[in-house]
Amino acid sequence: MIKYKEGYRYQLTQPYELQTPVLPEGMLVHDFFTLYPNGMLSIQVGFAWDGASGPTWDTKSSMRPSLVHDCFCQLMKERLLNYEQWGPVVHEFFRKLCIEDGMNPMRAAIWKAGVVFGRGGDPAIPDEVIEQEAP
């Protein structure tokens, strides 16, 4: 029997690193990414994410922000990163990345409001993507 999850649209084909404002007390290692104490996020080939969540559409200006935001949401969902402490920082960083990548600042503010409203990364919110089984 195999176990799998549906709902991922994109998969990283090259490793990606960037400096973030999230500074954990120690190195946080996930199967597909690592967050270092200095804030460097290193994402491995094969990491899958769903792009922008909600009633919206993906654009080039949302790809990198949604990739990075999904990594942080997984860390917070798995309680490796404290949601109450780092959620506001992560959501603001998402907005900034959207603008850096060419998104209209008003649209970026609306997207940030959406992830704040939806409590993106909150471990108290059940996962939208559930594990399934196949023979």
N, CA and C of each residue as an Amber inpcrd file, in Angstrom:
protein
   405
   0.8490000  -1.1740000   0.0000000   0.0000000   0.0000000   0.0000000
   0.8970000   1.2410000   0.0000000   0.5180000   2.2380000  -0.7890000
   1.2510000   3.5100000  -0.7900000   0.4060000   4.5770000  -0.1110000
   1.0700000   5.5820000   0.3850000   0.3920000   6.7310000   0.9830000
   0.8690000   7.9590000   0.2250000  -0.0590000   8.8700000  -0.0630000
   0.2830000  10.0390000  -0.8700000  -0.6370000  11.1980000  -0.5230000
  -0.2670000  12.3730000  -1.0160000  -1.1000000  13.5720000  -0.8840000
  -1.2700000  14.1870000  -2.2560000  -2.4670000  14.6910000  -2.5150000
  -2.7550000  15.3940000  -3.7650000  -2.6760000  16.9010000  -3.5160000
  -2.7650000  17.6680000  -4.5990000  -2.9250000  19.1020000  -4.4600000
  -1.6910000  19.9260000  -4.7400000  -0.5510000  19.2960000  -4.9760000
   0.6500000  20.0690000  -5.2670000   0.7280000  20.3360000  -6.7690000
   0.9900000  21.5740000  -7.1420000   1.0400000  21.9530000  -8.5590000
   2.4660000  22.0610000  -9.0840000   3.4010000  22.3820000  -8.1810000
   4.7520000  22.7200000  -8.6150000   5.7700000  21.8930000  -7.8370000
   6.9080000  21.6580000  -8.4760000   7.9860000  20.9360000  -7.8260000
   9.3050000  21.5950000  -8.2210000  10.1280000  21.8930000  -7.2290000
  11.3950000  22.5670000  -7.4610000  12.3540000  21.6430000  -8.2140000
  12.9760000  22.1500000  -9.2720000  13.8870000  21.3380000 -10.0780000
  15.3520000  21.7340000  -9.8790000  15.5870000  22.8330000  -9.1820000
  16.9370000  23.2730000  -8.8360000  16.9140000  23.6880000  -7.3660000
  18.0120000  23.4820000  -6.6220000  18.0230000  23.9530000  -5.2430000
  17.8680000  25.4760000  -5.2130000  17.2990000  25.9830000  -4.1380000
  17.0980000  27.4320000  -4.0140000  17.4280000  27.8570000  -2.5920000
  18.1590000  28.9480000  -2.4590000  18.4900000  29.5120000  -1.1500000
  18.1780000  30.9910000  -1.1270000  17.7670000  31.4690000   0.0350000
  17.6260000  32.9010000   0.2150000  17.7080000  33.2510000   1.6860000
  18.1270000  34.4870000   1.9240000  18.2170000  35.0110000   3.2810000
  16.8240000  35.4570000   3.7090000  16.4320000  35.0850000   4.9300000
  15.1170000  35.4430000   5.4430000  15.2720000  36.1660000   6.7800000
  14.2240000  36.8150000   7.2500000  14.2770000  37.4660000   8.5590000
  13.9430000  36.5300000   9.7220000  13.7090000  35.2660000   9.4300000
  13.3340000  34.2920000  10.4600000  14.6110000  33.6650000  11.0170000
  14.8500000  33.8900000  12.3070000  16.0910000  33.4580000  12.9500000
  15.7920000  32.4540000  14.0710000  15.7580000  31.1750000  13.7350000
  15.4640000  30.1700000  14.7650000  16.6370000  30.0290000  15.7360000
  16.3630000  29.4670000  16.8840000  17.4080000  29.2730000  17.8920000
  18.4270000  28.2290000  17.4580000  17.9970000  27.2800000  16.6650000
  18.8950000  26.2490000  16.1570000  18.5260000  25.9170000  14.7270000
  19.3000000  25.0620000  14.1040000  19.0190000  24.6690000  12.7310000
  17.7490000  23.8180000  12.6940000  16.8320000  24.1350000  11.7640000
  15.5930000  23.3920000  11.5910000  15.6850000  22.6130000  10.2830000
  15.6800000  21.2970000  10.4010000  15.8640000  20.4420000   9.2350000
  14.5600000  19.7300000   8.9230000  14.1040000  19.8850000   7.7020000
  12.9140000  19.2200000   7.1770000  13.3940000  18.3090000   6.0510000
  12.5570000  17.4130000   5.5770000  12.9720000  16.5100000   4.4970000
  13.4670000  17.2540000   3.2610000  12.8360000  18.3880000   2.9300000
  13.1670000  19.0800000   1.6870000  13.7210000  20.4880000   1.8700000
  13.9160000  20.9340000   3.0780000  14.5160000  22.2480000   3.2880000
  15.1190000  22.3570000   4.6750000  16.0350000  23.3240000   4.8110000
  16.7000000  23.5820000   6.0830000  16.6790000  25.0820000   6.3280000
  16.3440000  25.4660000   7.5580000  16.4120000  26.8640000   7.9820000
  17.5320000  26.9610000   9.0050000  18.5240000  27.7790000   8.7060000
  19.6960000  27.9300000   9.5640000  19.4750000  29.0540000  10.5760000
  20.2140000  29.0260000  11.6950000  20.0440000  30.0580000  12.7240000
  20.2750000  31.4850000  12.2330000  21.0350000  31.6510000  11.1580000
  21.2750000  32.9920000  10.6070000  20.1620000  33.4450000   9.6610000
  19.1090000  32.6180000   9.4920000  17.9740000  32.9700000   8.6470000
  18.0560000  32.4730000   7.2200000  19.1560000  31.8180000   6.8580000
  19.2780000  31.2920000   5.4970000  18.3500000  30.0880000   5.3410000
  17.5180000  30.1240000   4.2960000  16.6150000  29.0260000   3.9740000
  17.1540000  28.3330000   2.7360000  17.3790000  27.0340000   2.8370000
  17.8900000  26.2350000   1.7300000  16.8310000  25.1950000   1.3710000
  16.3020000  25.2720000   0.1460000  15.2300000  24.3870000  -0.2920000
  15.8060000  23.4210000  -1.3320000  15.5040000  22.1430000  -1.1450000
  16.0780000  21.0960000  -1.9870000  15.2220000  20.8000000  -3.2190000
  15.8880000  20.2370000  -4.2150000  15.2020000  19.7410000  -5.4090000
  14.1310000  18.7410000  -4.9730000  12.9570000  18.8350000  -5.5770000
  11.8740000  17.9030000  -5.2830000  10.8130000  18.4700000  -4.3480000
  11.1130000  19.6050000  -3.6860000  10.0960000  20.1870000  -2.8050000
   8.8680000  20.5510000  -3.6470000   7.6880000  20.1380000  -3.1930000
   6.4420000  20.4080000  -3.9180000   5.6010000  21.3950000  -3.1180000
   4.9430000  22.3070000  -3.8320000   4.0550000  23.2700000  -3.1900000
   2.8920000  23.5530000  -4.1140000   1.8710000  24.2000000  -3.5730000
   0.6300000  24.3800000  -4.3360000   0.4530000  25.7600000  -4.9250000
   1.4630000  26.6000000  -4.8530000   1.3070000  27.9620000  -5.3620000
   0.4680000  28.7800000  -4.3950000  -0.1580000  29.7900000  -4.9090000
  -0.9750000  30.6700000  -4.0750000  -2.2510000  29.9660000  -3.6370000
  -2.6020000  30.1530000  -2.3750000  -3.8260000  29.5450000  -1.8520000
  -4.9780000  30.5310000  -1.9360000  -6.1770000  29.9940000  -1.9270000
  -7.3550000  30.8620000  -1.9140000  -7.9290000  31.0810000  -3.2950000
  -8.9080000  31.9620000  -3.3680000  -9.5510000  32.2590000  -4.6570000
  -8.7130000  33.2600000  -5.4500000  -7.6210000  32.7710000  -6.0150000
  -6.7260000  33.6420000  -6.7740000  -6.0410000  32.8360000  -7.8650000
  -5.0660000  33.3980000  -8.5040000  -4.3530000  32.7280000  -9.5760000
  -2.8550000  32.9060000  -9.3510000  -2.0810000  31.9710000  -9.8710000
  -0.6310000  32.0390000  -9.7720000  -0.0800000  32.8910000 -10.9060000
   0.9160000  33.6900000 -10.5720000   1.6340000  34.4950000 -11.5580000
   3.1210000  34.3610000 -11.2580000   3.9560000  34.8370000 -12.1580000
   5.4020000  34.7790000 -11.9040000   5.7550000  35.5200000 -10.6190000
   5.0220000  36.5720000 -10.2920000   5.3290000  37.3480000  -9.0850000
   4.8810000  36.6540000  -7.8020000   4.1730000  35.5480000  -7.9330000
   3.7470000  34.8280000  -6.7260000   4.4690000  33.4910000  -6.5350000
   5.2730000  33.0650000  -7.4930000   5.8880000  31.7430000  -7.4130000
   6.9100000  31.6410000  -6.2780000   7.8980000  32.5260000  -6.2540000
   8.9060000  32.4810000  -5.1960000   8.2940000  32.7680000  -3.8290000
   7.4410000  33.8020000  -3.7070000   6.8290000  34.0350000  -2.3930000
   6.0100000  32.8430000  -1.8910000   5.2630000  32.1850000  -2.7740000
   4.4550000  31.0420000  -2.3190000   5.3450000  29.8560000  -1.9640000
   6.4380000  29.6570000  -2.6890000   7.4000000  28.5980000  -2.3710000
   7.9560000  28.7920000  -0.9660000   8.4700000  29.9750000  -0.6960000
   9.0890000  30.2810000   0.5910000   8.0510000  30.2320000   1.7120000
   6.8880000  30.8180000   1.4660000   5.8310000  30.8430000   2.4780000
   5.3890000  29.4230000   2.8270000   5.2850000  28.5540000   1.8370000
   4.8790000  27.1720000   2.1110000   5.9020000  26.4400000   2.9760000
   7.1860000  26.7040000   2.7710000   8.2130000  26.1050000   3.6420000
   7.9870000  26.5490000   5.0830000   7.8060000  27.8440000   5.2840000
   7.5990000  28.3450000   6.6370000   6.3010000  27.8200000   7.2450000
   5.2620000  27.7190000   6.4350000   3.9980000  27.1810000   6.9540000
   4.1770000  25.7370000   7.4140000   4.9490000  24.9490000   6.6740000
   5.1900000  23.5730000   7.1030000   5.9570000  23.5400000   8.4190000
   6.9540000  24.4030000   8.5650000   7.7110000  24.4500000   9.8170000
   6.8060000  24.8130000  10.9950000   5.8990000  25.7580000  10.7710000
   4.9960000  26.1660000  11.8520000   3.9490000  25.0920000  12.1190000
   3.3990000  24.4780000  11.0600000   2.4090000  23.4070000  11.2320000
   2.9880000  22.2460000  12.0390000   4.2460000  21.9550000  11.8030000
   4.9070000  20.8420000  12.4880000   5.5000000  21.2780000  13.8330000
   5.2250000  22.5080000  14.2180000   5.6610000  23.0710000  15.5070000
   7.1770000  23.1030000  15.6710000   7.8820000  23.1780000  14.5490000
   9.3240000  23.3580000  14.5940000   9.6670000  24.8390000  14.7240000
   8.7080000  25.6790000  14.3490000   8.8180000  27.1320000  14.4310000
   7.5390000  27.6300000  15.0850000   7.6700000  28.4720000  16.0830000
   6.5190000  28.9410000  16.8410000   5.6490000  29.8830000  16.0010000
   4.3890000  29.4950000  15.8070000   3.4720000  30.2750000  14.9780000
   3.2130000  31.6670000  15.5570000   2.9690000  31.7480000  16.8450000
   2.6410000  33.0490000  17.4570000   3.8090000  34.0300000  17.3190000
   5.0160000  33.5380000  17.4660000   6.1940000  34.3960000  17.3750000
   6.5390000  34.7420000  15.9340000   6.5460000  33.7450000  15.0570000
   7.0770000  33.9300000  13.7160000   6.0220000  34.1060000  12.6220000
   4.7590000  33.7630000  12.8790000   3.7190000  33.9310000  11.8590000
   3.6620000  35.3460000  11.2890000   3.6130000  36.3900000  12.1370000
   3.5700000  37.7530000  11.5930000   4.8000000  38.1050000  10.7450000
   5.9650000  37.6230000  11.1510000   7.1990000  37.8870000  10.3960000
   7.1440000  37.1790000   9.0440000   6.7130000  35.9310000   9.0560000
   6.6180000  35.1320000   7.8240000   5.6230000  35.7630000   6.8500000
   4.4700000  36.1870000   7.3500000   3.4470000  36.7650000   6.4700000
   3.9000000  38.1070000   5.8850000   4.6010000  38.9020000   6.6670000
   5.1250000  40.1740000   6.1540000   6.2280000  39.9230000   5.1310000
   7.0690000  38.9230000   5.3780000   8.1210000  38.5790000   4.4250000
   7.5030000  38.1150000   3.1070000   6.4240000  37.3710000   3.1760000
   5.6800000  36.9500000   1.9860000   5.2560000  38.1740000   1.1660000
   4.6790000  39.1740000   1.8340000   4.2390000  40.4010000   1.1500000
   5.4280000  41.0910000   0.4720000   6.5290000  41.2030000   1.1950000
   7.7150000  41.8660000   0.6420000   8.2610000  41.1280000  -0.5710000
   8.2960000  39.7940000  -0.5000000   8.7670000  39.0220000  -1.6510000
   7.8570000  39.2170000  -2.8650000   6.5550000  39.2780000  -2.6190000
   5.6050000  39.5120000  -3.7210000   5.9400000  40.8230000  -4.4330000
   6.1680000  41.8770000  -3.6710000   6.4830000  43.1840000  -4.2550000
   7.8330000  43.1370000  -4.9610000   8.8410000  42.5120000  -4.3170000
  10.1650000  42.3760000  -4.9420000  10.0650000  41.6890000  -6.2940000
   9.1730000  40.7330000  -6.4050000   9.0530000  39.9570000  -7.6420000
   8.0900000  40.5730000  -8.6520000   7.6450000  41.8150000  -8.3900000
   6.8730000  42.5560000  -9.3810000   5.3840000  42.6440000  -9.1520000
   4.8940000  42.1320000  -8.0440000   3.4580000  42.2070000  -7.7790000
   3.0780000  43.6310000  -7.3820000   1.9140000  44.0570000  -7.8210000
   1.3710000  45.3450000  -7.4170000   1.2800000  45.3750000  -5.8850000
   1.7730000  46.4380000  -5.2350000   1.7510000  46.4870000  -3.7670000
   0.3570000  46.3120000  -3.1510000  -0.6850000  46.8040000  -3.8150000
  -2.0400000  46.6280000  -3.2990000  -2.4340000  45.1450000  -3.3340000
  -2.1240000  44.4770000  -4.4370000  -2.4100000  43.0410000  -4.5330000
  -1.6130000  42.2720000  -3.4810000  -0.3500000  42.6390000  -3.2880000
   0.4830000  41.9780000  -2.2770000  -0.1040000  42.1610000  -0.8790000
  -0.6240000  43.3450000  -0.5890000  -1.2440000  43.6040000   0.7200000
  -2.5040000  42.7550000   0.8950000  -3.2700000  42.5990000  -0.1750000
  -4.4780000  41.7690000  -0.1170000  -4.0970000  40.3090000   0.1050000
  -3.0610000  39.8390000  -0.5760000  -2.6080000  38.4670000  -0.3920000
  -2.1190000  38.2400000   1.0320000  -1.3720000  39.2090000   1.5630000
  -0.9190000  39.0800000   2.9500000  -2.1310000  39.0210000   3.8780000
  -3.1110000  39.8850000   3.6630000  -4.3190000  39.8720000   4.4920000
  -4.9990000  38.5110000   4.4170000  -4.9680000  37.8880000   3.2400000
  -5.5680000  36.5620000   3.0780000  -4.8740000  35.4990000   3.9030000
  -3.5330000  35.5040000   3.9030000  -2.8350000  34.4780000   4.6900000
  -2.9450000  34.7590000   6.1850000  -3.0300000  36.0260000   6.5580000
  -3.2400000  36.3600000   7.9700000  -4.6320000  35.9080000   8.3950000
  -5.6420000  36.2470000   7.5920000  -7.0170000  35.8650000   7.8860000
  -7.1710000  34.3450000   7.9480000  -6.5330000  33.6480000   6.9990000
  -6.6140000  32.1880000   6.9510000  -5.6950000  31.4900000   7.9410000
  -4.9190000  32.2810000   8.6710000  -3.9820000  31.7740000   9.6750000
  -3.0390000  30.7400000   9.0640000  -2.4630000  31.1020000   7.9080000
  -1.5220000  30.2280000   7.2260000  -0.3880000  29.7900000   8.1320000
  -0.2080000  28.4770000   8.2620000   0.8370000  27.9130000   9.0860000
   0.4340000  27.6180000  10.5180000  -0.7740000  28.0160000  10.9110000
  -1.2150000  27.7920000  12.2850000  -1.4210000  26.2970000  12.5210000
  -0.6960000  25.7110000  13.4740000  -0.8550000  24.2790000  13.7120000
  -2.2260000  23.8910000  14.2600000  -2.9930000  24.8660000  14.7400000
  -4.3370000  24.5740000  15.2480000  -5.3500000  24.3650000  14.1210000
  -5.0120000  24.7850000  12.9070000  -5.8960000  24.6250000  11.7450000
  -5.5680000  23.2800000  11.0920000  -6.5610000  22.4180000  10.8680000
  -6.2780000  21.1090000  10.2420000  -5.7100000  21.2640000   8.8350000
  -4.8680000  20.3070000   8.4590000  -4.2890000  20.3050000   7.1150000
  -5.3800000  20.1990000   6.0690000  -5.2460000  20.9860000   4.9990000
  -6.1920000  20.9130000   3.8840000  -5.8960000  19.6990000   3.0050000
  -4.6270000  19.3080000   2.9480000  -4.2120000  18.1950000   2.1200000
  -4.0340000  16.9840000   3.0220000  -4.9500000  16.0390000   2.8860000
  -4.9000000  14.8710000   3.7750000  -4.1770000  13.7050000   3.0920000
  -3.5930000  12.8590000   3.9170000  -2.9170000  11.6840000   3.4040000
  -3.9620000  10.6770000   2.9170000  -3.6730000  10.0770000   1.7480000
  -4.5730000   9.0860000   1.1640000  -3.8170000   7.7810000   0.9790000
  -4.5690000   6.7120000   0.7140000  -3.9750000   5.3990000   0.5120000
  -4.3950000   4.8200000  -0.8400000  -3.5070000   4.0370000  -1.3910000
  -3.7890000   3.2920000  -2.6200000  -3.1490000   1.9140000  -2.4670000
  -3.6860000   0.9280000  -3.1390000  -3.1000000  -0.4220000  -3.0060000
  -1.6700000  -0.4840000  -3.5410000
